[in-house]
Amino acid sequence: MQSYFMYNARLGIELPSLTLEWEDYDKQTQQAILLHWEKIRGRIPDRIVDLEDFINEKQARLEEEMDFKKSCQLNSEIAELASVINDLWIWYRTNQDVTTKIHS
């Protein structure tokens, strides 16, 4: 499946990286791609929980931080993690129809 997916370091998951139109893949390849994506998709909520834990840790540090520059840095890190979570949810929800295709 390496030729159909590419690891995205920011999100911490593989994302589809298809070079052809979906219809140009044979049914067996489509099925394999869909099954692989469903495995990845199934891990997205766990990845989000991990990121939320990091946010909680940073927020706890932020509450104690007295240095303005460090506070700004922590806020920036929290915002980036929240952005990653948002993008992961988009990928998770956008591709909910994959399950339907697999069972068809």
Biotite code that builds the C-alpha atoms (Angstrom):
import biotite.structure as struc

atoms = struc.array([
    struc.Atom([0.000, 0.000, 0.000], chain_id="A", res_id=1, res_name="MET", atom_name="CA", element="C"),
    struc.Atom([3.044, 2.254, 0.161], chain_id="A", res_id=2, res_name="GLN", atom_name="CA", element="C"),
    struc.Atom([2.444, 3.429, -3.392], chain_id="A", res_id=3, res_name="SER", atom_name="CA", element="C"),
    struc.Atom([-1.106, 4.547, -2.558], chain_id="A", res_id=4, res_name="TYR", atom_name="CA", element="C"),
    struc.Atom([-0.455, 6.281, 0.764], chain_id="A", res_id=5, res_name="PHE", atom_name="CA", element="C"),
    struc.Atom([2.074, 8.778, 2.046], chain_id="A", res_id=6, res_name="MET", atom_name="CA", element="C"),
    struc.Atom([2.939, 9.408, 5.676], chain_id="A", res_id=7, res_name="TYR", atom_name="CA", element="C"),
    struc.Atom([2.040, 12.908, 6.856], chain_id="A", res_id=8, res_name="ASN", atom_name="CA", element="C"),
    struc.Atom([4.342, 13.798, 9.736], chain_id="A", res_id=9, res_name="ALA", atom_name="CA", element="C"),
    struc.Atom([2.199, 16.715, 10.884], chain_id="A", res_id=10, res_name="ARG", atom_name="CA", element="C"),
    struc.Atom([-0.903, 14.560, 11.289], chain_id="A", res_id=11, res_name="LEU", atom_name="CA", element="C"),
    struc.Atom([0.954, 11.424, 12.297], chain_id="A", res_id=12, res_name="GLY", atom_name="CA", element="C"),
    struc.Atom([-0.949, 9.198, 9.864], chain_id="A", res_id=13, res_name="ILE", atom_name="CA", element="C"),
    struc.Atom([-0.753, 8.012, 6.292], chain_id="A", res_id=14, res_name="GLU", atom_name="CA", element="C"),
    struc.Atom([-2.943, 9.875, 3.803], chain_id="A", res_id=15, res_name="LEU", atom_name="CA", element="C"),
    struc.Atom([-4.143, 8.699, 0.409], chain_id="A", res_id=16, res_name="PRO", atom_name="CA", element="C"),
    struc.Atom([-1.795, 9.652, -2.393], chain_id="A", res_id=17, res_name="SER", atom_name="CA", element="C"),
    struc.Atom([-3.479, 8.377, -5.526], chain_id="A", res_id=18, res_name="LEU", atom_name="CA", element="C"),
    struc.Atom([-1.980, 9.116, -8.926], chain_id="A", res_id=19, res_name="THR", atom_name="CA", element="C"),
    struc.Atom([-4.953, 7.945, -10.979], chain_id="A", res_id=20, res_name="LEU", atom_name="CA", element="C"),
    struc.Atom([-8.642, 8.683, -10.952], chain_id="A", res_id=21, res_name="GLU", atom_name="CA", element="C"),
    struc.Atom([-10.471, 6.298, -8.627], chain_id="A", res_id=22, res_name="TRP", atom_name="CA", element="C"),
    struc.Atom([-12.295, 4.608, -11.499], chain_id="A", res_id=23, res_name="GLU", atom_name="CA", element="C"),
    struc.Atom([-8.973, 3.817, -13.213], chain_id="A", res_id=24, res_name="ASP", atom_name="CA", element="C"),
    struc.Atom([-7.966, 1.406, -10.434], chain_id="A", res_id=25, res_name="TYR", atom_name="CA", element="C"),
    struc.Atom([-9.187, -2.167, -10.773], chain_id="A", res_id=26, res_name="ASP", atom_name="CA", element="C"),
    struc.Atom([-11.742, -3.393, -8.232], chain_id="A", res_id=27, res_name="LYS", atom_name="CA", element="C"),
    struc.Atom([-9.195, -5.478, -6.313], chain_id="A", res_id=28, res_name="GLN", atom_name="CA", element="C"),
    struc.Atom([-6.874, -2.485, -5.899], chain_id="A", res_id=29, res_name="THR", atom_name="CA", element="C"),
    struc.Atom([-9.791, -0.249, -4.900], chain_id="A", res_id=30, res_name="GLN", atom_name="CA", element="C"),
    struc.Atom([-10.801, -2.778, -2.254], chain_id="A", res_id=31, res_name="GLN", atom_name="CA", element="C"),
    struc.Atom([-7.238, -3.004, -0.906], chain_id="A", res_id=32, res_name="ALA", atom_name="CA", element="C"),
    struc.Atom([-6.928, 0.790, -0.771], chain_id="A", res_id=33, res_name="ILE", atom_name="CA", element="C"),
    struc.Atom([-10.264, 1.127, 0.992], chain_id="A", res_id=34, res_name="LEU", atom_name="CA", element="C"),
    struc.Atom([-9.422, -1.528, 3.568], chain_id="A", res_id=35, res_name="LEU", atom_name="CA", element="C"),
    struc.Atom([-6.051, 0.054, 4.280], chain_id="A", res_id=36, res_name="HIS", atom_name="CA", element="C"),
    struc.Atom([-7.661, 3.486, 4.647], chain_id="A", res_id=37, res_name="TRP", atom_name="CA", element="C"),
    struc.Atom([-10.290, 2.087, 7.005], chain_id="A", res_id=38, res_name="GLU", atom_name="CA", element="C"),
    struc.Atom([-7.500, 0.763, 9.267], chain_id="A", res_id=39, res_name="LYS", atom_name="CA", element="C"),
    struc.Atom([-5.837, 4.179, 9.260], chain_id="A", res_id=40, res_name="ILE", atom_name="CA", element="C"),
    struc.Atom([-9.149, 5.949, 9.791], chain_id="A", res_id=41, res_name="ARG", atom_name="CA", element="C"),
    struc.Atom([-9.917, 3.693, 12.746], chain_id="A", res_id=42, res_name="GLY", atom_name="CA", element="C"),
    struc.Atom([-6.777, 4.932, 14.506], chain_id="A", res_id=43, res_name="ARG", atom_name="CA", element="C"),
    struc.Atom([-7.588, 8.630, 14.058], chain_id="A", res_id=44, res_name="ILE", atom_name="CA", element="C"),
    struc.Atom([-9.686, 8.961, 17.256], chain_id="A", res_id=45, res_name="PRO", atom_name="CA", element="C"),
    struc.Atom([-6.810, 7.468, 19.298], chain_id="A", res_id=46, res_name="ASP", atom_name="CA", element="C"),
    struc.Atom([-4.389, 9.898, 17.689], chain_id="A", res_id=47, res_name="ARG", atom_name="CA", element="C"),
    struc.Atom([-6.737, 12.758, 18.618], chain_id="A", res_id=48, res_name="ILE", atom_name="CA", element="C"),
    struc.Atom([-6.893, 11.596, 22.241], chain_id="A", res_id=49, res_name="VAL", atom_name="CA", element="C"),
    struc.Atom([-3.081, 11.580, 22.381], chain_id="A", res_id=50, res_name="ASP", atom_name="CA", element="C"),
    struc.Atom([-2.935, 15.118, 21.003], chain_id="A", res_id=51, res_name="LEU", atom_name="CA", element="C"),
    struc.Atom([-5.591, 16.273, 23.464], chain_id="A", res_id=52, res_name="GLU", atom_name="CA", element="C"),
    struc.Atom([-3.405, 14.901, 26.275], chain_id="A", res_id=53, res_name="ASP", atom_name="CA", element="C"),
    struc.Atom([-0.493, 16.991, 24.968], chain_id="A", res_id=54, res_name="PHE", atom_name="CA", element="C"),
    struc.Atom([-2.742, 20.051, 24.875], chain_id="A", res_id=55, res_name="ILE", atom_name="CA", element="C"),
    struc.Atom([-3.837, 19.434, 28.462], chain_id="A", res_id=56, res_name="ASN", atom_name="CA", element="C"),
    struc.Atom([-0.207, 19.156, 29.580], chain_id="A", res_id=57, res_name="GLU", atom_name="CA", element="C"),
    struc.Atom([0.687, 22.390, 27.815], chain_id="A", res_id=58, res_name="LYS", atom_name="CA", element="C"),
    struc.Atom([-2.347, 24.175, 29.255], chain_id="A", res_id=59, res_name="GLN", atom_name="CA", element="C"),
    struc.Atom([-1.315, 23.072, 32.749], chain_id="A", res_id=60, res_name="ALA", atom_name="CA", element="C"),
    struc.Atom([2.175, 24.452, 32.109], chain_id="A", res_id=61, res_name="ARG", atom_name="CA", element="C"),
    struc.Atom([0.655, 27.640, 30.721], chain_id="A", res_id=62, res_name="LEU", atom_name="CA", element="C"),
    struc.Atom([-1.315, 28.215, 33.933], chain_id="A", res_id=63, res_name="GLU", atom_name="CA", element="C"),
    struc.Atom([1.936, 28.192, 35.894], chain_id="A", res_id=64, res_name="GLU", atom_name="CA", element="C"),
    struc.Atom([4.092, 30.075, 33.380], chain_id="A", res_id=65, res_name="GLU", atom_name="CA", element="C"),
    struc.Atom([5.103, 33.579, 34.410], chain_id="A", res_id=66, res_name="MET", atom_name="CA", element="C"),
    struc.Atom([7.376, 34.391, 31.474], chain_id="A", res_id=67, res_name="ASP", atom_name="CA", element="C"),
    struc.Atom([5.435, 36.144, 28.705], chain_id="A", res_id=68, res_name="PHE", atom_name="CA", element="C"),
    struc.Atom([7.572, 34.756, 25.856], chain_id="A", res_id=69, res_name="LYS", atom_name="CA", element="C"),
    struc.Atom([7.221, 31.213, 27.130], chain_id="A", res_id=70, res_name="LYS", atom_name="CA", element="C"),
    struc.Atom([3.468, 31.740, 27.523], chain_id="A", res_id=71, res_name="SER", atom_name="CA", element="C"),
    struc.Atom([3.240, 32.879, 23.919], chain_id="A", res_id=72, res_name="CYS", atom_name="CA", element="C"),
    struc.Atom([5.235, 29.845, 22.800], chain_id="A", res_id=73, res_name="GLN", atom_name="CA", element="C"),
    struc.Atom([2.958, 27.487, 24.739], chain_id="A", res_id=74, res_name="LEU", atom_name="CA", element="C"),
    struc.Atom([-0.112, 29.188, 23.255], chain_id="A", res_id=75, res_name="ASN", atom_name="CA", element="C"),
    struc.Atom([1.353, 28.751, 19.786], chain_id="A", res_id=76, res_name="SER", atom_name="CA", element="C"),
    struc.Atom([2.039, 25.061, 20.424], chain_id="A", res_id=77, res_name="GLU", atom_name="CA", element="C"),
    struc.Atom([-1.490, 24.549, 21.751], chain_id="A", res_id=78, res_name="ILE", atom_name="CA", element="C"),
    struc.Atom([-2.947, 26.269, 18.689], chain_id="A", res_id=79, res_name="ALA", atom_name="CA", element="C"),
    struc.Atom([-0.903, 24.051, 16.354], chain_id="A", res_id=80, res_name="GLU", atom_name="CA", element="C"),
    struc.Atom([-2.019, 20.887, 18.151], chain_id="A", res_id=81, res_name="LEU", atom_name="CA", element="C"),
    struc.Atom([-5.636, 22.056, 17.970], chain_id="A", res_id=82, res_name="ALA", atom_name="CA", element="C"),
    struc.Atom([-5.182, 22.663, 14.244], chain_id="A", res_id=83, res_name="SER", atom_name="CA", element="C"),
    struc.Atom([-3.849, 19.125, 13.778], chain_id="A", res_id=84, res_name="VAL", atom_name="CA", element="C"),
    struc.Atom([-6.850, 17.742, 15.691], chain_id="A", res_id=85, res_name="ILE", atom_name="CA", element="C"),
    struc.Atom([-9.188, 19.739, 13.468], chain_id="A", res_id=86, res_name="ASN", atom_name="CA", element="C"),
    struc.Atom([-7.510, 18.398, 10.321], chain_id="A", res_id=87, res_name="ASP", atom_name="CA", element="C"),
    struc.Atom([-7.680, 14.834, 11.643], chain_id="A", res_id=88, res_name="LEU", atom_name="CA", element="C"),
    struc.Atom([-11.415, 15.186, 12.299], chain_id="A", res_id=89, res_name="TRP", atom_name="CA", element="C"),
    struc.Atom([-11.877, 16.518, 8.771], chain_id="A", res_id=90, res_name="ILE", atom_name="CA", element="C"),
    struc.Atom([-10.115, 13.455, 7.347], chain_id="A", res_id=91, res_name="TRP", atom_name="CA", element="C"),
    struc.Atom([-12.097, 11.175, 9.631], chain_id="A", res_id=92, res_name="TYR", atom_name="CA", element="C"),
    struc.Atom([-15.490, 12.654, 8.715], chain_id="A", res_id=93, res_name="ARG", atom_name="CA", element="C"),
    struc.Atom([-14.819, 13.358, 5.050], chain_id="A", res_id=94, res_name="THR", atom_name="CA", element="C"),
    struc.Atom([-14.138, 9.719, 4.389], chain_id="A", res_id=95, res_name="ASN", atom_name="CA", element="C"),
    struc.Atom([-17.004, 8.123, 6.312], chain_id="A", res_id=96, res_name="GLN", atom_name="CA", element="C"),
    struc.Atom([-18.448, 6.898, 3.012], chain_id="A", res_id=97, res_name="ASP", atom_name="CA", element="C"),
    struc.Atom([-15.460, 4.554, 2.670], chain_id="A", res_id=98, res_name="VAL", atom_name="CA", element="C"),
    struc.Atom([-17.096, 2.077, 5.037], chain_id="A", res_id=99, res_name="THR", atom_name="CA", element="C"),
    struc.Atom([-20.154, 1.990, 2.807], chain_id="A", res_id=100, res_name="THR", atom_name="CA", element="C"),
    struc.Atom([-18.009, 1.289, -0.262], chain_id="A", res_id=101, res_name="LYS", atom_name="CA", element="C"),
    struc.Atom([-16.171, -1.523, 1.489], chain_id="A", res_id=102, res_name="ILE", atom_name="CA", element="C"),
    struc.Atom([-19.396, -3.314, 2.409], chain_id="A", res_id=103, res_name="HIS", atom_name="CA", element="C"),
    struc.Atom([-20.953, -2.842, -1.024], chain_id="A", res_id=104, res_name="SER", atom_name="CA", element="C"),
])
